Amino acid sequence: MDEINRSRLLVVILDDEPGIIRYCGRVLERAGYTTLAFTNPYEALGLLEQREEAGLLLADIRMPEMNGFQVIEQARQRHPDLAVVVMTGYASVEVAIEALQRGADGLLLKPFGGSQLVQGVQHALEQRQHKQDQMRLQTLRPLFDISETLFSETNLKRLQGLILNAVCGHLRCSHAEYYQASTGESAEKPGRMRLVGGLHYPGGKARVERRPASSLSNEPIVRRACQTGAVLSIQVDGPGEVELKEMLRQRKLGCMLCAPVPLKAGGGLGEMSSSLPASSMLASSMLVAGRDEDEPRFGEADRELLAILARQAAVALENARLIEERQAYIRQLEESQRALIQAEKMAIAGRLTASIAHEINNPLQAVQNCVHLAGRGELPTAERQNYLELAGGELERLMATVQRMLDFYRPVRLDRKPVEINQLVRNLMRLLDKQLADERVSVKTNLALNLPAVMAVSDQIQQVLLNLMLNAMEAMKDGNAGDAGSAGRRLEIQTGINPSNGKEIEILIEDNGPGISALQRKQLFEPFASNKEGGMGLGLAVSYGIITAHGGSLDLVERSGGSKQGACFRITLPIEKEQGS
């Protein structure tokens, strides 16, 4: 033990012989210790009650008013960590055994020399320190487990219960309480502390206690701990303020520890900074541990343990708060997202309703007008028939419109079979042969050899190809004009394997028409977005739905050679094995 530690230790010497206490005092002070000597045991105990820095009691066993063992017992109640060395001139095995049983850390036989005295005191202090270290190690080891438990709990209410249980369990005490500053209070104004929860074991049975803040608005020990920012220890029969000890007597407690939970300013569960010392933090939360009158008093190891638990509680509470805030933020984002999705759905429904109404109202209005005109009595039969035929034509157009809508919204059939894409293209060319000739459109086909079949619905893929080819022919009416085979209207169809992955069939349909503007590209596959005269804008939307239902893609891509004129659509379909093969 170094000189600094020695100077800070107070050695209390107790012997009914004045010569002994003077001798011991001189020897120990020369060795660097601070001493106080007493011949009266009651005076010695009174000093121990007032002086927390007492580190060792050097006491004679046989004294007229009270023997040394009785003094040791009462002294240990006031100072559980007090080292004790007994002196006796009546050496026997029985005395040595009793001294050890009473908790003595050393035994000196009278008469003894100065070196024996110093060595005996030093050895007793080292033994006491060793016992404290061992006890601290045994106590701290389970804290790793409790730390994992606390940090894994994210519910604040359950976490507070775990903290209170940890205090009672690890400090072996019957009372644990958790306080928070009332709203708007801080360590600078610690007038009101709210008891969040208390856990008590009267008679060995756990009982949860919750009291209103008003009953604890001026609880002295909590207020004082708020002011100090350090662990406060109060014993009913030890040193400390009379007011605080009286509070313990009223609650029938023998001792109490109060530790601030080191949370940074901003509320009971505000932002915490572990880099700041506890004294610089606002004591907005407090942990209190108490023992009954008949229980052992708290020692230094208990104070250290509660301080550690308070720091762990601070981290766990902050972690739970952050998780709770994150979850609330996520819930807010989800609600906002749902609101946006709902708003978009309503907007889409509005646009869809308006488009459908427009497409249906026009032929209905024409039918209504024709029927009205045909119903005039003075109208000639031929003219009336003409009006009725016009109404019939509009009704047929309306039925076709409705059917195309049904095709768009009807789920795509997926009863797939092997389909030869090249053969499908050849069949289409034969079907469109006359129309292509009439429109003076030249077609170039570049079909890859040995192209594998795809699993698809043949008539649906044919519908897509037909729609794209008819759209290209329609677009070229307003584009380059010329005779077939010249530099006029040209259409090119190409098939092959997708070079980017080798797992898809690729179909390219390219024309040399006027092309598609940037504005048209943004809404190309949206329903009811046609730029053709009399068009509904469902052809490409239906085609897109068919291809995506087959697991493929339909895109507008750049033309070969980088030409900005014309348009090129690409279809990809996955190469799949036939089921059961």
PyMOL commands that set and color helices and strands:
alter all, ss='L'
color gray80, all
select helices_A, chain A and resi 3-8+18-30+41-50+68-78+93-101+114-140+143-152+156-171+202-204+213-216+220-228+242-250+278-280+300-374+381-409+421-431+433-438+458-476+518-522+539-549+560-562
alter helices_A, ss='H'
color red, helices_A
select strands_A, chain A and resi 10-14+34-38+54-60+83-88+106-109+175-181+193-200+207-209+232-235+253-260+285-292+417-419+441-446+454-456+489-497+504-511+553-557+567-574
alter strands_A, ss='S'
color yellow, strands_A
deselect
rebuild
show_as cartoon
